Amino acid sequence: MRRLWTGVGTALVTPFTRDGALDEAGVRRLAARQIAAGVHYLVPCGTTGESPTLSEAERLRVVELVVEEAGGRVPVLAGAGGYDTRDVIRSAQGMKALGISGILSVTPYYNKPTQEGLFQHYKAIAGEVGLPIIVYNVPGRTGCNVDLATLLRLAGVPDIAGVKEASGNVAQMCEICRAVPESFVVLSGDDVLTLPLMAVGGHGIISVLGNEAPAEMARMVELAESGDFTAARRIHHQLMPLMSANFVESNPIPVKAAMAEMGLLEEVYRLPLVPPSDAARRRITEALAASALMQPAGQTASRS
């Protein structure tokens, strides 16, 4: 039986209709596509899901739809983070009532807490929510880094289950894998660093690229888990152009543009996000072709 939060969890985009409303049928369809492709868990309402532009009611509805579509076949790790600890707890409790299995919680942004503030923030969430918590460290977006010493303290707090490490600091990632308890899950927050992290003891990825290539990402990580890094590297090299193109402009602009080209959703964003520039769109198109992902909508690649 797979250990919880290991493998590939896809950070799901949130599809909108042409008039900008939540595309409920699209949420279900994309979640079903992920499950059929073999991803190991689903992650709605994260950064890739444009969560800052969703109302509280919309976030709860997205989570409800994903939980219903998952139907217990895969766990759901819902995004509940922010700069007000009380509000994060309230949001997480609302999502818990819908049947999720855990919370992905980004570090507080804008107010830049101290390391002690970060520790107390996560300790308070864990103490009130009663679900596994994955700490999301992405200093490029939030302006604060979870230092190793703080993460080690958090690893000793009940229900703090792991970290999504998106600092881009490979040395820090290596130190985390070396220092945390074996029970603590260490996940990459960058598709391109998935295999390097797993080579030093990481447990997988919360993936943007999983939206476009769920079967390929699941296969790559499973090969790495089995120690077949030669075969895993072949998939990594195939997907590398798209891994890079997904961040040619702010996430999730490129991934939604790519998915629209694949026929998977309407290319609709909520301000302040806007469609990609012409130059970025050309790069996305070229990356899709290089990664051999242009296929009829609704189909997924074989994992055989």
C-alpha positions in Angstrom: 0.0 0.0 0.0 1.4 3.4 -1.0 2.4 5.7 1.8 0.2 8.8 2.1 1.5 11.9 0.1 4.3 10.0 -1.7 4.5 9.8 -5.5 2.7 12.4 -7.7 0.1 14.8 -6.5 -1.1 17.1 -9.3 -1.6 20.7 -8.3 -4.9 21.1 -10.2 -5.7 24.1 -12.4 -9.1 25.6 -11.9 -11.1 25.7 -15.1 -13.4 28.6 -15.8 -16.2 29.1 -18.3 -16.0 31.7 -21.0 -17.8 34.2 -18.9 -15.4 33.7 -16.0 -17.5 31.5 -13.8 -16.3 28.3 -12.1 -16.5 25.4 -14.6 -17.9 22.7 -12.4 -18.1 20.1 -15.1 -14.5 20.9 -16.1 -13.3 20.4 -12.5 -14.9 17.0 -12.5 -13.5 16.1 -15.9 -10.0 17.1 -15.1 -10.0 15.3 -11.8 -11.3 12.1 -13.5 -8.5 12.4 -16.1 -5.9 12.5 -13.4 -7.2 9.5 -11.6 -7.5 7.5 -14.9 -3.8 8.4 -15.6 -2.6 7.0 -12.3 -1.6 10.0 -10.3 -1.4 9.2 -6.6 -3.4 12.1 -5.1 -5.1 15.4 -6.1 -4.3 18.9 -4.9 -7.0 21.4 -5.6 -7.0 25.1 -4.6 -3.3 25.7 -4.6 -1.4 28.4 -6.4 -1.8 26.6 -9.7 -5.5 26.6 -9.1 -5.6 30.4 -8.9 -6.8 30.1 -5.3 -6.3 33.8 -4.4 -8.9 34.7 -7.0 -11.5 32.2 -5.8 -14.1 33.2 -3.2 -14.3 31.1 -0.1 -17.5 29.5 -1.5 -15.8 28.7 -4.8 -12.8 27.1 -3.0 -15.1 24.9 -1.0 -17.1 24.0 -4.1 -13.9 23.0 -6.0 -12.8 20.8 -3.1 -16.3 19.3 -2.9 -16.3 18.4 -6.6 -12.8 16.9 -6.5 -13.6 14.8 -3.4 -16.7 13.6 -5.0 -15.0 12.7 -8.3 -12.1 11.0 -6.4 -14.7 8.9 -4.6 -12.0 7.5 -2.2 -9.9 6.2 -5.1 -7.1 8.7 -4.4 -6.6 11.1 -1.4 -7.3 14.8 -1.7 -4.8 17.3 -0.3 -6.6 20.6 -0.4 -4.8 24.0 -0.4 -5.6 26.2 2.6 -3.0 28.8 3.3 -2.6 32.5 3.9 -1.3 35.3 6.1 -4.0 35.1 8.8 -3.7 32.0 10.9 -7.2 32.1 12.2 -8.6 32.4 8.7 -6.5 29.5 7.5 -7.8 27.3 10.3 -11.4 28.2 9.5 -10.9 27.5 5.8 -9.1 24.2 6.5 -11.9 23.1 8.9 -14.5 23.8 6.2 -12.6 21.7 3.7 -12.1 18.9 6.3 -15.9 18.7 6.6 -16.0 17.9 2.8 -13.9 14.7 3.2 -10.4 15.7 2.3 -7.4 13.7 3.6 -5.0 16.5 4.3 -4.0 20.2 3.9 -1.3 21.8 1.8 -0.6 25.1 3.5 1.6 27.8 2.0 3.7 29.9 4.3 2.2 33.3 5.3 3.0 35.8 2.6 3.2 39.6 2.7 3.6 40.0 6.4 6.9 37.9 6.4 6.8 36.3 9.9 9.9 35.3 11.8 10.9 31.7 12.1 9.2 31.5 15.5 6.1 33.0 13.9 6.2 30.3 11.2 6.5 27.6 13.8 3.6 28.9 15.8 1.5 29.4 12.7 1.8 25.8 11.6 1.6 24.5 15.2 -1.7 26.3 15.6 -3.2 24.9 12.4 -2.1 21.4 13.2 -3.6 21.7 16.7 -7.0 22.9 15.5 -7.6 21.0 12.2 -6.7 17.4 13.0 -5.5 16.4 9.6 -2.1 15.8 8.1 -0.5 19.1 7.1 2.1 19.6 4.3 4.1 22.7 4.7 4.5 24.6 1.4 7.8 26.5 1.3 8.0 28.8 -1.8 10.0 31.9 -0.8 10.0 33.2 -4.4 6.3 33.9 -4.0 5.9 34.5 -0.3 9.0 36.4 0.7 9.9 34.1 3.5 11.8 30.8 3.7 11.2 27.9 6.2 14.7 27.4 7.6 16.0 23.9 8.2 15.9 24.4 12.0 12.3 25.5 11.9 11.3 22.6 9.7 13.0 20.1 12.1 10.9 21.6 14.9 7.8 21.3 12.8 8.6 17.7 12.0 8.1 17.0 15.7 4.6 18.5 15.8 1.8 15.9 15.5 0.0 16.1 12.1 2.8 18.1 10.4 3.4 15.3 7.9 5.9 16.8 5.4 7.0 19.7 3.2 6.5 20.8 -0.4 10.0 22.3 -0.9 9.9 24.9 -3.7 12.8 27.1 -2.6 14.8 26.1 -5.7 17.8 25.8 -3.3 19.2 22.3 -4.0 21.6 22.4 -1.1 18.7 23.2 1.3 16.7 20.4 -0.2 19.6 18.0 0.3 20.0 19.1 3.9 16.3 18.6 4.5 16.4 15.0 3.2 19.4 14.3 5.3 18.0 15.7 8.6 14.3 15.1 8.8 12.9 11.9 10.4 12.1 9.0 8.0 8.4 9.5 8.7 8.5 13.1 7.3 7.6 13.3 3.6 9.8 15.6 1.5 8.2 16.6 -1.8 9.6 18.7 -4.7 7.7 21.8 -5.6 9.4 22.1 -8.9 8.9 19.5 -11.6 12.4 20.0 -13.0 13.9 19.0 -9.6 11.8 15.9 -8.9 14.4 13.4 -9.9 17.3 15.2 -8.2 15.3 15.4 -4.9 14.3 11.7 -5.1 17.9 10.7 -5.7 18.8 12.1 -2.3 15.8 10.7 -0.4 12.8 12.8 -1.5 9.4 11.2 -1.9 7.9 12.7 -5.0 6.4 15.9 -6.4 3.4 18.1 -6.1 3.3 18.8 -9.8 2.2 21.5 -12.2 3.2 19.4 -15.2 0.9 16.7 -14.0 -2.0 18.7 -15.4 -0.7 18.2 -18.9 1.1 14.9 -18.5 -0.3 13.0 -15.5 0.5 9.5 -16.8 4.1 10.4 -17.8 4.8 12.1 -14.4 3.4 9.1 -12.5 5.5 6.7 -14.5 8.6 8.8 -14.0 8.2 9.0 -10.3 7.4 5.3 -9.9 10.5 4.4 -11.9 12.6 6.5 -9.6 10.9 4.9 -6.5 11.9 1.5 -7.9 15.5 2.7 -8.4 15.4 2.7 -12.2 16.7 6.2 -12.7 17.9 5.4 -16.2 14.3 4.9 -17.4 13.1 7.8 -15.2 15.6 10.1 -16.9 14.3 9.2 -20.3 10.9 10.5 -19.3 12.4 13.5 -17.6 14.3 14.4 -20.8 11.2 14.1 -22.9 9.2 16.4 -20.6 12.0 18.9 -19.8 11.0 21.4 -22.5 7.5 21.6 -21.1 8.8 21.7 -17.5 10.6 24.8 -18.5 7.9 26.3 -20.6 5.4 26.0 -17.8 7.3 28.8 -16.0 8.1 31.1 -19.0 5.5 33.4 -17.4 3.8 33.3 -14.1 2.2 29.9 -13.2 -0.5 29.0 -14.1 -0.6 31.1 -17.2 1.5 28.7 -19.4 -0.1 25.4 -18.1 -3.6 26.7 -18.8 -2.5 27.9 -22.3 -1.0 24.4 -22.9 -4.1 22.6 -21.7 -6.3 24.8 -23.9 -4.1 23.8 -26.9 -4.6 20.2 -25.9 -8.4 20.7 -25.9 -8.7 20.1 -22.1 -10.3 23.5 -21.0 -11.3 27.0 -22.1 -8.3 29.3 -21.8 -9.8 31.7 -19.2 -7.9 33.4 -16.4 -8.9 35.7 -13.6 -7.2 39.1 -13.3 -4.5 39.9 -12.5 -3.5 36.9 -14.6 -3.8 37.4 -18.4 -3.1 35.2 -21.5 0.6 34.6 -22.4 2.5 36.9 -24.7 2.9 35.8 -28.3 6.6 34.8 -27.6 5.6 32.8 -24.5 2.8 31.1 -26.4 5.1 30.0 -29.2 7.4 28.5 -26.7 4.5 26.6 -25.0 3.4 25.3 -28.4 7.0 24.2 -29.3 7.3 22.5 -25.9 4.1 20.6 -26.3 5.3 19.3 -29.7 8.8 18.4 -28.3 7.2 16.5 -25.4 4.8 14.6 -27.7 1.7 15.6 -25.8 -0.5 16.9 -28.5 -3.3 14.3 -28.6 -7.1 14.3 -28.8 -8.8 15.9 -25.8 -9.8 13.4 -23.1 -7.1 10.8 -23.9 -4.2 10.1 -21.7 -0.9 8.4 -22.6 -0.5 4.7 -21.8 1.6 3.9 -18.8 2.7 0.5 -20.2 
